[in-house]
Amino acid sequence: YMKLKILAILTAILPFLAACNGNETRNYGDMNDQTGKNRPMEFKSDEEFLDYIQFAHLNYMIEGAGPISGLALERIHMDGIYPQNDSNVITTGASGFGIAGLIVAMERGFITREQGVKQLRKIVDFLGKADRFHGAWPHWLVDNTGKMTPFSKKDNGGDLVETAFLVEGLLC
């Protein structure tokens, strides 16, 4: 039943995706440069600054997404050291904001519509199989299994706030 709901939501989104600008993409530099040496410090206009910020957000959602789910990782340690052994934990609420960002990225030409739809399908397929509790997704999921991982000692299921953020992104 929940799979049908998710499929209905994705179907509702597809007409909006059709309005995106096709295959034209823009490049705003190497966002993976962790030294900061290649990041612009000044911008010619507010529009250029907005482009850069939106592209950086997109980069986090694509490059920083869980490889199985396509959803936002809870933490990214640039040094690759995860003291809490949580390198594969995704966060549902932030993923909702990321999904909305994918829609913007397609509209602004940062990625093609085909790339965006592929990422959205990956996300929706994962969510269709992931743990839910009375329809609500948990705060955190394990990327490679879709199983809930506790947010706190008393966390035993769905998180309505995080689910709301996630669904808001899907409704975009």
LUMKOLKOL-436480 format. One line per field, with one value per residue: residue in three letters; z, y, x of N, C-alpha, C in turn. Coordinates in steps of 0.05 Angstrom, whole numbers, plus 5000, padded with zeros to 4 digits. Atoms other than C-alpha are relative to their C-alpha. Layout:
N
type [ALA;...]
n.w [Z;...]
n.v [Y;...]
n.u [X;...]
ca.w [Z;...]
ca.v [Y;...]
ca.u [X;...]
c.w [Z;...]
c.v [Y;...]
c.u [X;...]
REM end
This chain:
172
type [TYR;MET;LYS;LEU;LYS;ILE;LEU;ALA;ILE;LEU;THR;ALA;ILE;LEU;PRO;PHE;LEU;ALA;ALA;CYS;ASN;GLY;ASN;GLU;THR;ARG;ASN;TYR;GLY;ASP;MET;ASN;ASP;GLN;THR;GLY;LYS;ASN;ARG;PRO;MET;GLU;PHE;LYS;SER;ASP;GLU;GLU;PHE;LEU;ASP;TYR;ILE;GLN;PHE;ALA;HIS;LEU;ASN;TYR;MET;ILE;GLU;GLY;ALA;GLY;PRO;ILE;SER;GLY;LEU;ALA;LEU;GLU;ARG;ILE;HIS;MET;ASP;GLY;ILE;TYR;PRO;GLN;ASN;ASP;SER;ASN;VAL;ILE;THR;THR;GLY;ALA;SER;GLY;PHE;GLY;ILE;ALA;GLY;LEU;ILE;VAL;ALA;MET;GLU;ARG;GLY;PHE;ILE;THR;ARG;GLU;GLN;GLY;VAL;LYS;GLN;LEU;ARG;LYS;ILE;VAL;ASP;PHE;LEU;GLY;LYS;ALA;ASP;ARG;PHE;HIS;GLY;ALA;TRP;PRO;HIS;TRP;LEU;VAL;ASP;ASN;THR;GLY;LYS;MET;THR;PRO;PHE;SER;LYS;LYS;ASP;ASN;GLY;GLY;ASP;LEU;VAL;GLU;THR;ALA;PHE;LEU;VAL;GLU;GLY;LEU;LEU;CYS]
n.w [5000;4999;5025;5019;4993;5009;5029;5007;4995;5021;5025;4999;5003;5027;5019;4994;5009;5029;5006;4996;5025;5017;4995;4995;4973;4994;4982;4983;4988;4985;4974;4983;4991;4971;4990;5001;5017;5026;4995;5004;4976;5009;5022;5016;4995;4981;5015;5001;4973;4996;5016;4985;4976;5009;5010;4978;4988;5018;4998;4975;5003;5020;4992;4972;4995;4996;5027;5005;4998;5013;4979;4986;4978;4975;4995;5019;4989;5023;4995;5002;4973;4988;4973;4991;5020;5012;5027;5019;4989;5015;4985;5017;5002;5017;5027;5012;5011;5023;5023;5011;5014;5026;5018;5007;5017;5028;5011;5004;5019;4987;5009;5020;4990;4998;4975;4977;4998;4992;4972;4987;5001;4981;4973;4995;4998;4973;4980;5001;4986;4974;4976;4993;4976;5005;5023;4995;5000;4977;5004;5013;5013;5009;5029;5016;4992;4997;4973;4981;4979;4980;4998;4972;4985;4998;5027;5007;5024;5018;4992;5016;5010;5022;5022;5012;5016;5022;5018;5012;5023;5021;5012;5018]
n.v [4976;4976;4998;4987;4971;4988;5000;4979;4975;4997;4995;4972;4983;5002;4978;4976;5005;4997;4972;4992;4991;5020;5011;4979;5000;4980;5009;4978;5006;5025;4997;5019;4988;4996;4981;4973;4983;4995;4989;4971;4984;4978;5006;4977;4992;5017;5023;5018;5011;5019;5023;5015;5013;5022;5021;5013;5016;5023;5017;5015;5020;5020;5012;5008;5018;5029;5013;5018;4986;4974;4981;4985;5012;4984;4987;5005;4993;4997;5017;5028;5013;4999;5012;5014;5021;4992;4989;5008;4992;4978;4985;4997;4972;4985;5011;4986;4975;5008;5007;4974;4989;5013;4988;4974;5005;5005;4975;4981;5011;5011;5028;5005;5011;5029;5005;4995;5021;5025;4998;5002;5028;5015;4992;5011;5029;5006;4993;5020;5025;4993;5002;4980;5007;4989;4981;4979;5009;4991;4978;5010;5026;5010;4998;5025;5020;4987;5006;4978;4999;4981;4972;4997;5025;5005;5000;5027;5001;4979;4973;4985;4975;5007;5010;4976;4987;5017;5000;4973;5002;5017;4986;4979]
n.u [5017;4982;4986;5019;5000;4975;5001;5019;4986;4980;5016;5009;4977;4989;5006;4984;4973;5000;4996;4972;4987;4988;4974;4981;4989;4980;4980;4990;4974;4995;5012;4987;4976;5003;4981;5012;4984;5014;5026;5001;5004;5017;5019;5007;5028;5015;5008;4976;4997;5022;4993;4979;5011;5017;4983;4987;5020;5004;4976;5003;5021;4992;4975;5001;5023;4995;4998;5023;5025;5000;5009;4979;4986;5002;4974;4979;4974;4982;4977;5007;5000;5027;4997;5025;5006;5026;4996;5021;5025;5013;5019;5023;5009;4982;5004;5023;4990;4983;5017;5009;4976;4997;5019;4988;4976;5009;5011;4978;4981;4977;5001;5021;5025;4996;4984;5017;5020;4986;4995;5026;5010;4983;5009;5027;4998;4989;5020;5022;4991;4989;5017;5020;5015;5026;4997;4980;4973;4984;4982;4976;5001;4974;5001;4999;5021;5027;5009;4999;4979;5011;4991;4994;5005;5029;5012;5008;5017;5004;4996;5020;4988;4982;5017;5012;4979;4995;5023;5001;4982;5012;5023;4990]
ca.w [5000;5018;4954;4915;4953;4937;4864;4862;4891;4840;4784;4807;4805;4734;4696;4732;4714;4641;4644;4662;4612;4581;4575;4585;4646;4680;4716;4775;4789;4832;4891;4918;4931;5007;5011;4995;4947;4886;4919;4895;4949;4908;4860;4804;4823;4872;4817;4810;4886;4887;4831;4871;4935;4898;4862;4927;4957;4896;4901;4973;4952;4893;4916;4989;4981;5005;4947;4955;4974;4941;5006;5049;5094;5167;5172;5123;5154;5103;5136;5128;5203;5234;5309;5318;5260;5225;5155;5123;5164;5124;5151;5126;5142;5109;5050;5039;5031;4984;4941;4934;4915;4860;4829;4831;4802;4742;4732;4737;4691;4742;4722;4665;4675;4661;4717;4765;4749;4756;4825;4845;4823;4863;4925;4917;4904;4968;5009;4985;5017;5078;5149;5165;5228;5217;5152;5183;5167;5223;5234;5212;5164;5146;5073;5052;5088;5095;5168;5224;5268;5334;5338;5414;5468;5470;5395;5374;5308;5263;5267;5245;5238;5195;5154;5143;5117;5072;5043;5032;4987;4950;4939;4905]
ca.v [5000;5049;5031;5053;5119;5132;5113;5161;5217;5205;5203;5270;5299;5275;5327;5382;5348;5349;5425;5424;5449;5384;5365;5432;5431;5482;5472;5514;5485;5429;5425;5367;5413;5408;5456;5516;5542;5537;5565;5634;5687;5740;5738;5785;5785;5758;5710;5681;5673;5638;5592;5573;5559;5518;5479;5465;5439;5394;5368;5347;5311;5275;5264;5258;5213;5142;5097;5050;5097;5162;5197;5246;5216;5239;5255;5262;5261;5287;5247;5182;5168;5152;5143;5123;5074;5112;5124;5090;5124;5167;5219;5222;5295;5325;5279;5314;5380;5345;5318;5389;5410;5358;5389;5458;5429;5402;5468;5508;5462;5436;5365;5337;5317;5245;5248;5277;5227;5170;5195;5205;5135;5107;5145;5124;5051;5051;5085;5034;4978;5016;5007;5045;5047;5058;5093;5138;5131;5134;5191;5149;5090;5046;5059;4988;4954;5005;4984;5034;5054;5089;5165;5160;5107;5114;5115;5054;5073;5125;5199;5243;5307;5275;5239;5306;5337;5277;5277;5353;5340;5285;5330;5383]
ca.u [5000;5056;5092;5030;5029;5102;5091;5031;5074;5129;5077;5051;5121;5138;5098;5136;5201;5181;5184;5258;5308;5329;5402;5436;5482;5527;5592;5615;5683;5711;5665;5706;5765;5771;5829;5785;5838;5792;5730;5710;5714;5678;5620;5602;5528;5478;5455;5526;5530;5462;5485;5547;5508;5456;5510;5546;5481;5470;5541;5528;5464;5497;5569;5551;5491;5488;5509;5450;5394;5414;5393;5432;5485;5479;5553;5610;5679;5728;5784;5745;5748;5680;5689;5616;5619;5562;5589;5529;5474;5425;5379;5308;5291;5353;5340;5273;5310;5359;5303;5275;5346;5348;5286;5319;5383;5346;5309;5374;5413;5462;5442;5401;5329;5351;5403;5352;5298;5348;5367;5294;5276;5335;5310;5237;5255;5297;5243;5191;5232;5258;5232;5169;5128;5054;5074;5127;5200;5251;5299;5358;5364;5423;5440;5457;5398;5341;5336;5323;5381;5363;5369;5370;5365;5289;5279;5240;5207;5179;5194;5136;5177;5231;5178;5144;5209;5220;5150;5153;5213;5177;5117;5160]
c.w [5000;4974;4979;5006;4989;4970;4991;5003;4977;4973;4999;4995;4970;4981;5005;4990;4969;4991;5003;4974;4986;5009;5005;5029;5003;5019;5016;5015;5015;5028;5020;5011;5030;5011;5001;4981;4974;5004;4995;5026;4993;4977;4986;5005;5021;4986;4999;5028;5005;4984;5015;5024;4992;4989;5022;5015;4983;5003;5025;4996;4979;5010;5028;5007;5005;4973;4994;4998;4984;5019;5014;5023;5025;5004;4977;5013;4978;5003;4998;5026;5012;5027;5010;4980;4986;4972;4981;5011;4984;5018;4983;4996;4981;4971;4986;4988;4976;4976;4987;4984;4973;4979;4991;4982;4971;4987;4993;4981;5012;4993;4979;5013;5003;5025;5025;5004;5009;5030;5016;5001;5020;5029;5006;5002;5028;5022;5000;5015;5028;5023;5002;5024;4999;4978;5003;4998;5025;4994;4984;4988;4993;4970;4986;5008;5000;5028;5017;5018;5020;4999;5029;5014;5001;4973;4992;4975;4984;5012;4982;4988;4976;4976;4986;4981;4974;4980;4987;4976;4977;4986;4982;4971]
c.v [5025;5003;5014;5030;5014;5002;5023;5027;5005;5006;5029;5019;5000;5021;5026;4996;5003;5029;5009;5004;4979;4992;5021;5000;5022;4988;5024;4992;4974;5003;4980;5010;5007;5020;5028;5018;5008;5011;5030;5015;5025;4992;5026;5010;4982;4974;4979;4988;4979;4974;4983;4985;4977;4977;4985;4981;4975;4981;4983;4978;4978;4985;4989;4982;4972;4986;4982;5015;5026;5022;5012;4984;5019;5016;4993;5010;5000;4983;4971;4985;5005;4987;4986;4979;5005;5011;4993;5007;5024;5012;5007;5029;5016;4990;5013;5027;4995;4994;5026;5013;4987;5012;5027;4996;4993;5025;5019;4990;4990;4970;4998;4989;4969;4992;5003;4979;4974;5000;4998;4972;4982;5005;4987;4970;4992;5004;4980;4975;5006;4996;5024;4990;5015;5021;5020;4988;5009;5024;4991;4972;4992;4998;4973;4980;5012;4995;5025;4997;5022;5028;5005;4973;4992;4999;4971;4999;5025;5028;5018;5026;4994;4989;5023;5014;4983;5001;5028;5001;4984;5014;5023;4991]
c.u [5017;5015;4983;4999;5025;5000;4981;5013;5020;4986;4991;5023;5010;4992;5016;5029;5002;5005;5029;5014;5017;5028;5022;5009;5020;5020;5011;5025;5000;4990;5013;5027;4997;5020;4989;5015;4986;4972;5000;4995;4983;4983;4992;4972;4988;4992;5023;5004;4979;5006;5020;4989;4982;5016;5014;4980;4995;5023;4998;4979;5008;5026;4999;4977;5009;5000;4977;4974;4998;4992;5024;5013;4998;5026;5019;5026;5020;5025;4994;4999;4973;5001;4975;4991;4973;5003;4978;4972;4989;4979;4976;4992;5018;4997;4976;5009;5017;4983;4989;5023;5005;4981;5011;5024;4993;4990;5022;5021;5025;5003;4979;4975;5004;5016;4982;4979;5012;5005;4974;4989;5016;4990;4973;5000;5011;4979;4977;5007;5010;4980;4982;4985;4974;5001;5022;5028;5015;5018;5024;4995;5028;4999;5000;4979;4972;4988;5004;5025;4991;5014;5008;4994;4971;4986;4994;4982;4999;5004;4983;5012;5018;4985;4987;5019;5005;4977;4997;5018;4988;4976;5008;4997]
REM end
